[in-house]
Amino acid sequence: MNRSVCLSAICLLYTIVTKAQEKPNILLIMTDQQTVSALSAAGNKDLHTPYTDYLAANGTMFTRAYVSQPVCSPSRTSIFCGKMPHETGFTANGSPKEGLWPAGLPTMGTIVKGAGYQTTYIGKWHIPIPEKSLNIHGFDNVSNTNLRNDYTDAVTSALCADFFREYDRSKGPFFMVASFLNPHDICEWARQDPLKMDIIPPLPPDNLLPALPANFEIPALEPAIVREQQHSNYRTYPSLQWDELQWRRYRWAYNRLIERVDHEVGRVINALKKYKLDDNTIVIFTSDHGDGYAAHRWNQKQILYEESAGVPFIVSRIGKWSPKVDSTTLICNGIDIIPTLCGAAGIPTPGHLKGLNILDRIENPQSAWRDTLVIETEFVDNARPLGIKGRAVITRDYKYIVYDKGEVREQLFYLRDDPGETKSLIREASAANILQQFRKTLQTWVKENGDDFKGVL
């Protein structure tokens, strides 16, 4: 081989290695059951989240982000594959088993790994793929804290730090999922069970408890079915007989759990900085669903109100991006995360996915984006479906909700003036045309997306 050929080969190798090094690392941080307003960066004065706020101060915080379905496993499955629950068939919680995952359906792990990334998953799993099925989920390493019966979020943040310390840059960029359990412990707190993780301080005097939310009361014309299904399991909804003081205590405990998980998020961020990985890492922060947070006298999730279906969503580049708040872009983390990962990794989004690359919106806020978002729910008692489904059609100004059971099945809220969803407009003559437009929009969406929802009016 002559000298010019050798030089060409060396140059080609250098170019390949350099391009691989130019690709950013990607860190997806997920909490569990964190509602969109549970951040001090979002203006919540009843809690303090300095580390998540730090991400917001170094990136874009989106305030109109929703989940595909406000239940753990269905939402996480959507995030994992980029498809809606009605498409995957996973609409209830369940345990990982061989043969459940649809054949040929790629996951975020396999997609990003194909772009030359080292892939690792640390924390809560709750996805219908066995941890050992590396060829399906695509992660080189999985540290499933649920499987280890160690639910402490401190273990998750420590394992993340271990990965950063041992990370070998020569093997390509990394894609990490850091999946925390809190503030999910609010479920245990509500039914007075021992918390799975760290304890929280004793309750303060009543005068130091947070106030009830402005939308505490159940709105008029709410579909009766959503309250009827609460009686299916009183351990899920121990709040049915609570008085206002108990609800205030609930909000206080929830806030403390948010602060607990924020502390562990801080340990991950500090480790990222300690090992000098922060300058080339895109950090995405979100949650698998929200929590009722005492709005509409609701604890838990499942329902399609803003508190349960809305989640934090922050995209950050530490030290490189200025703080921005985007209050108009409609995001569904279930379908938009994988296209965003593809954008970060410099690869095309798989053609079977319908989500959007959020990085495009950050780089060009005037770029084309959806003006309507449809999300779904199915009420379940953990793994047992209760036979009640619902859909929500969301626009910048309105939200239309419809369930497939009951005499009164619809709700329509003008979110611009009524962000707390306190007044349904379904019987307002002035909203009749708008209501009919939403019905038609859902009818078209269901047909175009192969959705078997039977509640379309």
N, C-alpha and C positions, 0 to 999 in steps of 0.2 A: 504494500500500500504506500503510495507516494505521500510526500509531505502535505500537499494541498488537500488531499482527501482526508488525511488525519486531522488537519486544522478544521475542515468542514464538519467532520464528525464531532469534534470537541465543541465547536460553536453550537451545533444542533443540540448536543447534550446540555450545554450551559443554558441555552434558551429554554429547553424543557424544564430544567430544574428551577430556573428563575421564575418561569410562569407559575410553576407549582407553588413556589414560595410567595408569590404575589397574591395568591388566593387567600382571602381572609379566613381565619378560624371562625367557627360559628358556635355560639353557646345559646341554647334554648333553655331558659329557666321557667319552670312551671310550678305554681302553687296549686292547692286543691281547695276549692270552695271560696275563692276570694272575689267578692263583688267589686264592681267597677269603681265604687266610691271609697273603697277601703284603702286609701293612700293619703298621706298628708299632702302629697303633691297635687292631689285632686281636690284639695280644699277641706279635707276632713280634719277638724280640730280636736277630735276625740281620741286620736291615736297619733303615733309618731313613727314614720317609716323612712329613716334617713338614707338607707342603702338603696331602696327602690327609687326614692326621690333622686338619688345620685344618678341612676340610670336615666331618669327623665330629664335631668339637667344636662345630660350628654347625648340627647337624642330627641326623638319625636314621641310624644305620648298621645295615643289615639283614645278619645273618650266615647266613640260609638262602635266599640268592638263587641261582638256577640259570639256565643258558642253555637255549634250546630244543633245540639240538644243538651239541656241543662241536667244531665246525669253523668256520673263519672265515666263508666266504661264506654258508653256510646260516644261521648264527646272525645275521649282519648283515642278511640279507634278512628274517628274522623280525622283528628289531627295527625294520626299515624299514617293514614293512607290518602287523605285529601278528598274523601267522598262523604256524602251525607249519610246519616244512619239508615234512612230508608233504602239507600243503595247497597250498603254493606250488609244489612239484615241484623246488625247488632244494635238493638234498641233497648236492651236491659242490661243490668250488671251480670257478670258471670266470671268464671274461673278459666284460665288458659287451658286449652286442650288441643291435642293433635287433631288435625283435620277440620278445624273450625274455620280457619282463614280461607277466603275464596282463592282458588287456584289462579295463579298468574296475576294477582293484585299486588303491585309493588308497594313497598313501604318507604317512609322517609329514610330509613337506614340504608336500604338497598340503593335508593336513588342517589343519595349524597355520597355513599361509598363508591359508586360508579364514577363519580367525578374526581376520584383520587384522594378522598378524605379518610383519615383514621376516625372510626366511629365508636363512641362509647355512650352507654346509658347508665345513669346512676339515680337510684331512688325508687319511688313508687312506680309500679308497672301497670297493673290493672288493664291489660290489653289481652285479647283472646289468642295470643300466640305463646306457646311455651318458651321459657327463657332459653332452653337448649337448642331451639330451632333457628340457629344462626343463619341458615340459608334463606329463611323466610323474613326475619325481622332485620337482618343486615347489619347488626351492631357487632363489632369485633369483640366487645366486652359488655356484659350486662351485670351490674351490681344491684339486684332487685332486693331492696330492703324489706319488702313485704315477705318475700320468700324466706329471708333470713330471720323473720319474726323480730326484726329490730326496726321499730317504727320511728326511732329518734331522728329528727331532721339533722341533728348535729352529726350523725354518722354520714348522712348524705353529703353535707358540706365538707367533712373531713376527707371522704373518698374523692371528691372533686379536687381538693388541694393535692392529694396524693398523685392524681393523674397529671395535674399541671407540673408538679415537681419532676415527674419521670418522663414527661412528654419529649419525644424525639423529633425535632423539627425536620430532620433529613428524610423522614418517612412520609412527609406531606402534611398539610393542614389537618386540624381536627374538627370534628363535629361532635359536640357533647350535648346530651339532654340531662339536665339536673332537675329531678322531679321531686318536689317536697310534698309532705302530707298535710301540713297545717295550712289554713285554719280549720281543716276538716274535723279536728278534735272537738269542735263546737257541737257536733252530733252527740258525742259522749257526754259532754258537759250538760246538754239540754236534758238528757234522760238520767242524769246523776250517776253515770257510770264512771269508773276510773279513766282518766285520760290515757291515751296510748303513749303519749310523749311527755315532754317536760310539764311540770306543774306550773300553774299560774298563781299569782299572789292571791291572798284572801280578798273577798269582796270588800269594797270600801263602804263607808257610811252612805246611806241612801241619797243624801244631798250631793254626793260627789259622783253619782251615776250619770251617764249621758242621758240626754233628753230623748224622748220618743221621736221618731221621724215625723215630718209633716204629713206624710201619707200613711200613717199608722192604721187608720180605720179601713175596714173592708169596703171597697167602692160599691156604690149602687149598681145594679144590673150585672153583677158578676155572675158568670155561669155557675149554677149551684153544684155542678158535678165536681168542680175542683175542691170544694169543701167536703163533699160526700166521700171522696176517695181518701181523705185524710184518716177516716175511721178504719181503714184497712189494717193499720198497724200503729198503735199508740206509742210504740217505742220510736217510731220515725217522727211522729208529731205529738210529743208530750206537751206541746204548747197550747193544746186546744182549750184548756181551762185556766191558762195563765191570766193573772191580772197585770195591770200596767207596770207595777214594780218588778215583776218577774221578767217582763220584756226588756226593761231597762237594764236589769242585771245581765240578761242575754247579750245585749249589745256591748256591755262592758267586757264580758268574757271574750266575746268575738274579737274585740279590738286588741285585747292582750295577746290572743293567739296570732293575730296579724303581726303584731310587733315581734313575737317569737320567731316567726318564719322570716321576717325581714332581717333579723339578726343573722340568721343562717345564710340568707342571700348575701349579706355583707361579708361573711367569711369566704364565700366563693369569689366575690369581686376582689377582695383583698389578696386572695391567693393568686388570682389572675394577674394582678398588678405586681405582686411579689416576685413572680417568676417571669415578669416582663413580657407577658402575652397580651396585655390589654391594648397595645397600640395597633394590633392587627387582628382584632376580634370583633365581630358583629354580635351583639347581645340582644336577644329577643326575650321579653318577659311577658308572661300571660298566665292564665289559670284555666282549669278544665271546666269550670262553671262558677256561678256566683252563689249567693246565699240570700234568703229572704230578708235577713238583717232587721227584722221586726216590721218592715214595710208591709202594709195590708195584713198585719197580724200573721205573718208567714215566717216560719223557720224552714230550713232545708232548701231544696232546689225544685226541679221538675216543672214548676209553673213558668209561664212565659213573660212574667213581669220583668221590668228592667233589672231589678236587683238580682234575680236568679239567672237570667240569661245574659246579662251584661258583665264583662270582665275587663280587667286592666289589659292594656296592650301597649308595650313600649319597645321601640327599636333604637338601639344605642350603639354609638362608636365612641368609646371613652377618649376624651381629649381631642376629638376631631369634629364632632358635630355640636352645634349650638342647640339650646333647648327650644322646642316648639310644641305647641298643643294643637292638635287637629281635632276639631269638634264636629266635622261634617262627613268625613270619609267612613262609609259603612264597611266594616270588616267582619268576616266570619273566620275565627281562628281555625275552625275545623277544615276549611277548604283553602284558606289563603296562606297558611304557613309553608306548605311544601313548595308552591310556586315562588315564595319569597326565599326559601332555602336554595332553590335552583338559581334564582337571580344572583344570590350571594356567591354561589359556587361557579357561576359562569356557564351554566348548562341550560338547554331549553327545558321548559316545563313539559312533562309528558302529555301527549295529546289527549289522553282520556280524562284529564282533570279540567275542571271549570273554574277553579279559583284564580286569584289575581296576585301578582307580585307587588307587595307593598313597598318594596324599594323603589319601584317606578314612581309611586305616588310621593315618596319622600324627596326624590331627586327632581320631580316635576309635579308640583301640587296641582297644576292645571291639566294634567294628563287625564285621558278618558278613564272613567271609573263607573261602577254600577250605581244606579240611583235607587235601586230597590233590592232588598235582601229578604230571603225567606228562610226561616229557621223552623225547627220542629220540636215536638215533645211526645213522649208516650209515658203515661203514669205507670210506675212499676212499684212493687214491693220487693226491692232489691232485684232478684233475678226473675220474679214472677210478674208478668204483664197483667195489668188490671183492666185492659180492654178499653182504654180511653186515650185517644190521640188528639193532638192539637197542632196547629200551624200558626205562625206569626208572619205577617208581611210588613216590613219596616221600610220607611222612606225617611228622608231628612226631617220631615215635619210630623209624620203620622206613624201610628202602629195599629195594625188590624190583627186581632186574635180570633181564632175560631176553633172550637172543639167539635168532636163528632158525636157527642151525646148531650142530651138535655133539651129542655124547652127553650131556654135562653142560652145560646151557644156562642154568640159573637160579642166582641168588645172593639171599640174604636176610640183611640185617644189622639188628641192633638198635642203631640209632645212639645212643640215649641212653647206653648203657653201652659202645658200641664205635664211637665216631665215626670211627676210622681204618679201619673196614671190614676187620677182620682175621679175623673168624670168621663164615663163612656158616652159616646155620642150616637149610639145606634138608634135612638128614638128621636133624635133631633132632625126636624124637617130640613134644616139648613145643611145637614151632612148627608142627606139621602143619596145624592149623586156621587159623593166621594166614597160612601160605603159600597155602592154598586161597582165603582171602579176597582176597589180592592177585591171584591168577589171575583170579578173578571180576571184580574191579575193573577189571583191564586189559581183559578180554574185553568188558565193558560200554563202557569208554571207547573202544576201537577201533571198536566198532559205532556208537556215537553220534557219533563224530568223523570218520567216513569214512576211517579209517586202514586201509591195505592190509597192515599188518604181519601176517606169517604165523607168528610165533613164539608166539602165545598158547597156553597149555597148559590 
